[in-house]
Amino acid sequence: MTDSLLDALVDICGPDFARPARSVDQVGGHRAGFVAVPATGPAAAATLRLAAERGLSVRARGSGSKINWGTPPAGLDIIVDTGRLNGMWHHRGATTTVAAGTPVSAVQAALALQGKRLAVDPPSPRATIGGMLAVNEAGPLAHRFGSPAEQTESVTFAEASGAERETDGENGRPGIAEIDGVITSATLRVHPLPPARRWVGRSVRTPAAVAELVEQAVAQSLEPSAIEVDLPGAAEGTVAVLIEGDAASVDGRSAKLAQVWGSETVLAEQGPPWWGRYPFGSGDVAVRISVRPEGLQAVTYALRDLCGAPVPLRGSAGLGTVHAVLPAGLPVRRLSDIVAGVEQVLLARSGRVVVVSAPPALASELEMAEPRDLF
């Protein structure tokens, strides 16, 4: 069966684009049997149909930056690599259609030549369009423009029947979350590239100080593109606001916030090093907390109490969506108790917490986020 399966994958993808898996071709600690790299949507659909006919498990892979998020697979037969599903078209108007395997950074570089951009900034530097949409990976710009799913007009995906289908996604909810297949392309809204950008930052030492600074920033009606917070744990943290627009407007709005925040305020033409990056790595247990901004302070203090010390936390203070890193070396039961304790605090605040990433040995025992939890 192994030889016949490889032959069938070669027939679909080409002789140089189907192969036995290597040691790096893993998801959640499970090594795949084969890797298929289709060049077209129909080829991706044919690959899924082949897998379905033979009862085989499949996972899609873009850059692989988030492939271990969520519940690990029980087994893995085929990885569908979207690297050849690459390119952008129909980008002269208010939208652009992009193949799923295209890096977000490449799309932004091409659009910038026309004075445009996608208003997305996924924290994974190597994120592809398909990977970003599959987990609705939002960065700081979601504060003003909404999540990537909310900016998506339609998505084309391959399914196990061997067909390609298109969904308008109802602004991404629940369309993309309910896709059972592999995203092959997407049409997203395009925005003008802002002439000027400025970051306004202020150091903080406590969650209460974060809440105060955010409240002050919101009260100024500055129309910020992002309001982010970085709390490294025991060390001093930062609240930073991104202001975009024409140069005169940016000057005026950033000066107004600096006056309100006081003499310790820092204005910069580039974001701080932590801006738009996750506070966790592949070896960490990371949770995503979503709550109304006014509830973030209480949840942050509760998380500190549950863990016995401040924990690294970073994300959108303006939206109330942040990622936190739980202490290393804790057993599964202790980690589960911490998550359950945060859930209790969030219950009265209409918020939620999910475990998005953990080392494979822990992920197989923890209750991990499902795809729809990320939308």
N, C-alpha and C positions, 0 to 999 in steps of 0.2 A: 504493500500500500504506500510505503514511503516513497519509492521511486515513482510510482504512478501519480502520486500527489504532486511531487516536484515537477514532473513532466507536464501535468495539467496547469500548474502555476506558470511554468515557462511559456506554455502556449498562450496564456492570457497576457502576461507581462513582458515577455521577451527573454532571450537566453541569458542576458546579463542582469536581469532585474527580478529574479526569483532564486532563492538560495536557501540551504540549510542555515538555521540560526547559529549565531556565535554566542560566546559567553556574555557579551554585552547586551544581547537581545532579550532582556528580561522585563517583567512587570511584576511588582510586588514580590520579588524573590523567585518567581517562576520563569524558567527559561523557555522561550518559544521553541517550536519545532522548526518553523520556516518563516522567512521574511519575504513578502511580496511587495513590489514597488510598481504599482500600476501608473500608466501615463495619462489616462483619461478617466472620466467619470464612469463610462460604460465598462471599462476594464476593472475598476474598483468594484462595480456592481457584480460583474462576472466572478470576481474573486470571492465575494461574500456568498454568492449563490453556490459556488463550488463547496465552500466550507459548510453551508447549511445542508447541502445534499449528503455530505459525509459526516455530519454531526460533530463538526469541529468548532472549537472556540476561537474567537478573533478579537484582537484589540487594534485600534488605529494608533499610529504614532506620527507626530509631526517632528518637532525638534527633540521631543522626549523630556522637556523641562517639567512637565506636570504629569507624566505618565504613571507615576506611583501615587498620585492623589486618590483618596477614597478607598473603597473596599478592594482588597487584592483579589484577583481572579482565583477560582479554585484550581484552574489549570489553564494552559495557554498553548494553542496549536499553531496559530498564524498571527504574525504582526503585519498589518497593512501599513506600510510606510508611505506617507503622502508627499514625499520629497519631489516627485516628478509632477505632481499636480500644482503647477507653479505658473504664475502670470497674472496680469491685470488687464482688464479691458472695459470699454464703455465708461471712461473716466472723464469725459468732457463736461458733464452736467453736474447735477446735485448729488449723484450717487456714483459709485464705482463697483464693478463686479470683480472679485478676486478669487483665484483658485486657492483651495484650502491649505496647500502646503507652502504657500508664499510667506516668507517672514514678514511680520508686521513692520519691521524696520525698513525692509526693501520697499514696501508700499509707501511708507512715509517719505522716503527719499525721492521716489518717483513723483509723488504728488507735490512735494515741495518745489519742484522745478516749475510747477504751474501756479505756485502761490497758494496751494491747498494742503489739507491734511485730513486724516481720520482723527476724530476727537477721542482717540483711545490711546492709552499708554500702559499696557499690561506690564506688571512688575517683572515678569520673566524676560530677560533681555533677548533671548532667542525665540520667543513665542511666534508661532505661525498663526495665520488667520483661523484655521480650523481648530487648533488647540485652544486659542483664546476663546472662541465661541463655545466650544464643547464644555468648558467649565465656567463660562461667563466671567473671564478674568478681567476685572476692572482695576484701573489705577486711579491716581489722583483726579484726573479730568472727569471722572464719573460724577463728581460733585456738581458740576455745571451741566454736563451733557448727557448724563445717564450711563448705565452700563453698556458694554458692547452689544448685548442682546437687544437692548432698547433702541440701539442705533442701527439695527439690522432690518432692512426691508424684506429680504427673502433669503432662504438658504436652500441649496440643492444638495441632496444626499443620496448615496447609494444604499440599497437595502438588500436583504437576503433573498428576495424574490428574483434578483437580477435586474431590477429596474432602478432608474434614477427618478427621484421625486423632488418636487419643490414645495416649500411651505413658506407662507408669509410670516409665520411665527407670532402674529398678534403682538408685535413689538417684543418678540422674544419670549413671551410668557403666555402659554407654556410651550410654544412651538419648538424651540431649539432643545429645551430640556427633555422633550418627549421623543426626540429623534431616536429611532432604533436602527442604526446603521452608521455609515461613515460620511461625514460632511465632505463634499467635493468642491463646492464654491459658495460664495455668499455675496450679496449685494448690500453695501453699507453706505450710509450718508457721508457726504464730503462737506467739509467746512473751510472757510477762508483761513489761511495761515495768519495768525495775529502779527501785526507789525512790531509790537514790543511786548516784552514779558519781564516781570519783576517779582522776586520772592521777598516777602517781608517776614522776618523771623524773630522769635523771642524765646529766651530760655525759660524752662519751667522745672520745678522740683517736685510738684505734687499733682495728682489728678484734679484736685480742687482748683489749682492755678490754671490747668488746662481748660477747665470749664469756664473760668472767668475770662480768659483771653479769647476763647471762641465766642462767647457771648458778646464781648466787646466788638469783635470783628464783624459778627453778623448784624449788630445794631447799626453799623455805619452804612449799610446799603451799598457796599462796594462792588457788588456783582463779581465776586471772586470766581476763578476757575477751579480752585481747589483750596481746601483747608485741611492740612495734615498734621498729625502728631507723631512724635517719636519719643518713647519712654524706654531707655535702654535697660531699665531695672533699677539698680541702686544708684546709678549715675544720673547726672543732670540731663534733662530732656529738652525738647524743642517743639514749639508750635510754629508752623510756617504756612503762609498764605500766598498763593500764586495769583497775581493780577495780570490780566492780558488786555490788549486793545491797542488803540493808537498811542503814540508816544506821550502826547500831552495828557491824555486821560490816565494813562498808567502812572505818570509822574504825580498827578493830583491825588489819585486814589491811594497810592502807596504812601505818600506823605501824610495823608489824613490818618491812615492807620498807625503810622509811626508816631504821630503826635499823641494818639490815644494810648498806645502801648508804652510810651515813655522812652527814656534815654537809652535803655538797654536794647532797643530794637535795632536789628541789622537788616539793611537793604542790600540785595545782591542781584546780579544779572543772571546767575545760574543757581539752580536748586542745591540744597545741601547734599552731601554724599549719600545719605540714606533715602533721599526723596524717590518715591516710586519703586522701592525695592522691598522685598519681604524681610522680616526680622528673623526668619528661620532658614535652616538648611535641611538637606535630605536626612540627616541623622536626628533631627528634632521632632518632638511631638508638638504640632501646631494646631491651634483652634482658631476658627473665625467667629467673631462675636458681632452680632447685628442688633442694634437697639436704637431707639430715638436718641439723638445727640445729648439731650438733657439727662438721659439715663446712664451715659457712659461713665460718669464719675463714680456712681454707686457700684457699678459692675467691676470697675478697675480696683476699687478698694476691696470688694468681696473676693476677687481673684487673688489679690495679695494675701488676704487672711487665709484663704483656703490652701494656698501654696506655702505659707509660712515666711514669705519674703516677696519683695517686688519682682515681677517677671517682665521680660522684654515685651513691649507692645508697640505696634505701629499701624497706622492706617488713617482713614478719613475721619477726622474729628467733626467735620461738618455734616457727614452723613451718619456717623455712628457705626461704621463698619471697620473693624480693626482685626488684626491678627496678633495673637499672643503665643509665646513659647512657654510650654510647661516645663518644670524642672526635670533635668536629666536623671536617669537612674532609678526612677520610681517604678514600682510594679504596676501591672495592669489594673488591679483593683483600686489602688490609690489614685491612679490617673482617672479612672472612671468616676470615683467619688468626687474628684475636683470638678469634672465636667458636670456631674449631677448637681453639685452645689451652685455652680454658675447658672445652670438651668433654672434652679429655684429662684434665684435673684431676678432672672430675666422674665420669669413667668408673669409677674405683676407689671412688667414694663413692656409687654408685647414684643419681647426680643427673642433671640435664639442663639444657640452656640452649636457648632459642629466641629468635629475633628477632621481637618482636611489632609494632614500629612503626618506620617509616622514611619519609623523603620519597619520593614516587612514583618519582623517577628512580633512587634507590638500591634501593627495594623491588622494582623490576622485575628487578634483577640479583642481589640477595641471596636466600639461601634463607630464606624467611619462614615463620613459624608457620602451620600448618594448624589448622582449628577443633579437631580432636581433641587437638592438642598442649596445649590450654589446659584440659584436664579431668584 
